[in-house]
Amino acid sequence: MADTQRPYPQGTPCWLDMYADDQDAALRFYHELFGWTGEPNPRREGYAVLSLDGKAVAGIGPKMRGMPGRTVAWNLYFAIDDVETAAERITKLGGILYFGPADVPQVGRQLLAADPASAPFGLWQAAPFPGFEARMQPGTPVWFELETPQGPHSADFYGALLGVEVPKTPMEPDSYWVLMVNGEQAAGIWQAGHTADSPQRAARWRPYFLVAETDAAAHQAIAAGARLVTEPKDSPYGRLCTLRDPQGAEFSVIASPA
């Protein structure tokens, strides 16, 4: 299993969490689907860090009064070297600062914000917790994709905020951009179109979780109350589909190509 104990380079997606309407139900759903373990910590306002084989992969907390957003969703955090400077940069670039910067004692510093298209995201400064401690194993997040009606603007925003390159992709130069961190692809930005039959959706970041078998994972999730958003399909990167968990948080599952 690939893992990490060091802070991620700035601009790297480094953590996922959600604040659920029903935390116990969310924990049961993801425990069973991905084999995660972890329970609420009363010293952290009930926040639960979920793990695989003792390595942290995500967090689920209870919905707290005053938190931005009306729907339950996965929140993506990017590693940042100086969260204070980044907070100032967010508003100058047209984003909205919701919360922080704030200390998570003996763990790090964080903030929650929204980009100019209103997609929520977070920033995390490790002190010392780096974020994801396990990677490239079934049950871990392996990709992150922003669906937005403002693709070029979003690419400019994240590039300037995080100090990374966000080039167009040669195959889809008008609809897909990739965040590059130290020469490696870290996340994607997709310009979402809409029609009368497919109205525009709110901008959002969506995680992709690696699974051993996509169809089996989808069937298991649906049996536990999830809804299928897109049917399983093959891609150059593996077989994938998108689901919405019982509380409405959207995520994708993907199996490595054979």
N, C-alpha and C positions, 0 to 999 in steps of 0.2 A: 504494500500500500504506500503510495506517495503521501507524504505529510510535510508539515512545516511547523517550525517553532519560532521563526523569525518574522519581523514585520514585513509585509508585502511592499513591493515598490509602489510609489505614489501612482495613483490611477488604476490600480488593480482592484477588481471586485474582490472584497475580502470577507464579507459577512452577509447573511440573510436573516431577517426575522419577521415575525408578524405579531400583531396584537389582536387576539381573537375575541369575538363576542362570547364564545364558550370555550375557554382555554382547555378544560378537561376533554371536551369532544375533539378539539383540534389535536391534542396530544395523542389520543387514542388512534385517530385516523392516520397520522404520520408514523407513529410507532409501528403500526401494523403494515403500512404500505412500504416503508423503507427500512424497517428494522432498527429504527432509532431508539435510544434510551435516554432518560432524563426526566426529572420532575421539577415542579415549581420550587424556587428557593425563597423562603420567607424573608431572608436578609436582602434580597434583590427585588422587593415588591412583587414577589411571586413569579418573576421571570424564570423560565426554564431553558437551560442550555441543553440542546439535544446532541447526542454523540453516537458514533459508530466505533465499536471496539475501543472506547475510551477517548476518541478523538472528536473534538467539537465540529459540528457541521451546520448548525442553525439554532435559532432561538424562537421560542413562542412565549409571549407574555399575555396577561389579561388586558382587555381593552380598558384604557384609562380615560377618565373625563378630560376633555379639552384637547385630546389628540386630533391632529388634522385628518381629514378624510372621513367619509361616511361608510365606506365599505372595507371589509377585511381584505388585506392584500399582503403579498410578500414585499418587504422593503429591502432594497439592495443598497449596501454600503460600499463606498470606494475608499481604499487606503489613501491617507493624506499625511504629509509630513508636518504641516502646521495648520491645525484646524481653525485657529483664530484668524490667520490671514485669509484662509479660504472662505470663511464666513463673510468677510468684507467683500470678497470678490464675487460671491453669489449675487448679491443685490446689484452690484455695479454691472453685472452681465445680464440682468433682467430676470433673475430667479427670485424666489421667495424663501426667506428663512423662517421656518416654523418653530424650531426648538434648538437651544444651545447656542454656542458650544457649552457643553456641560461635562463634568467629571462623572465617570463610572468608577468609584473608588477602587484602587489597586488593579484596575483592568485597562482603562484608557479614557479617551475623550471623544465625544460624539456630537453630531448635530443632525437634524432632520430638516429637509428643505424640499422645494419643488423647482423644476427647471422652467424655462419660459413657456413651455407648452403644458405646464401643470402636472407633469409626471413627478411623483414623489421619489426621493432618493435620500441616502444618508452619506455622511463622511465619518471615517473612523481613524483616529490617531492612536496607535498601539502604545500601551504603557502598563504592562508589557504584552497583553493578550493580542496576538496577531490577527485573529479571526479564524477562518477555516483552518482546521488542523489535519483534515484528511481530504484527499483529492483522488480522482480517477478510479474510484471504487463504486460499485452499485450502491445507490443511496446517497451519493454526494452530488452537489451542484457542479456542472461542467461547462455551462454556457449561460449567458445573460443577454437578453435582447430587448431593446426599447422599441415599442410600437408607438409611432407618433405621427401626427399630421404635418409636423414641421421638421422634416429630416435634415435639410441643410442647416437650419438655425440651431437644431439640437446638436449636430456635429460640431458646429463652431463653439457652442456653449461649453460642452464637456471638454473639448480640446483646450479651450482657454482656461477653464476652471482647474483642470487636473494637470495641465502642462504636458499633454500627450498629443501624438499625431492621430488624426481621425480621417484617414483617406477614404475616397470612394473605392468601391470594389470594381474591378474591370468588367465583371460579368453583369453587374447591375449598377452602373455609375450614377443613375438618377434616382435610385431607391434604396441603396444599402451602403452604409459606412461602417468601418471597423475601428474600434479603439485599439491603438497599438501601444504597448508598454514594453520598453526595452527590446523592440523588434518582434514581439510576440502578440498575437491576437488575443485580446482580453474580453471584448464584448462587442455586440453589434447594434446598429441603429437602423431601423427599417421605416421607410416612408410609407405609411399605410394609406391606401386609397379608399374611396368609398363610392357607393352607387345608391340609387333609390332603394334597391333591394338589400343593400348592405351599408347601413348608416355608419357614419364616423364614430369610432369609439374613443373613450378618454385615453389620453396618452398614459402609458404604463411600462414599467420594466417587468419582464417575465423571466423567471429562472428555468433552466433545463436541468433535470436530474437524471443521472445515468442509472439505467436499469438493466437487468440481465435480458429481459424479453419484454418488448413494448406492449404487445397485445395482452399478455398476461397481466402486466401492471395496470393497464387501462381497465380490464375486466375486474380486477380486484378493487380498484378505486371506485368504479361505478357501483359495485356491490355494496360498498361502504357508504354510498350516498353522494359520490361525486357526479358531475355531469360532463359529458364529452363535448368539447368545443370544436375540435377538428379530428376527423377520423385518422387512425394510424396510416402512415404512408412511408414509403422508402425515400431516402434522400442520399446524396453523396456522402453525408456525414453519419448516416445510420437511420434506422427506422424510428419514427417519432410521432407523437400526437400531443394535443393540448387538452387539458382538463381544468375543471373548476371544482374546487373542493366543496364540501357541504356548506361551508360558510361564505363561499364566493371567491376565495383566493385562487387566482389563475396560475397554472404552472404547466410545464411541458415535461414529458419523459422521453428519453432517447436511449436506444441500444446501439452499441458500437456496430459498424458494418461487419458482416461476416468475413 
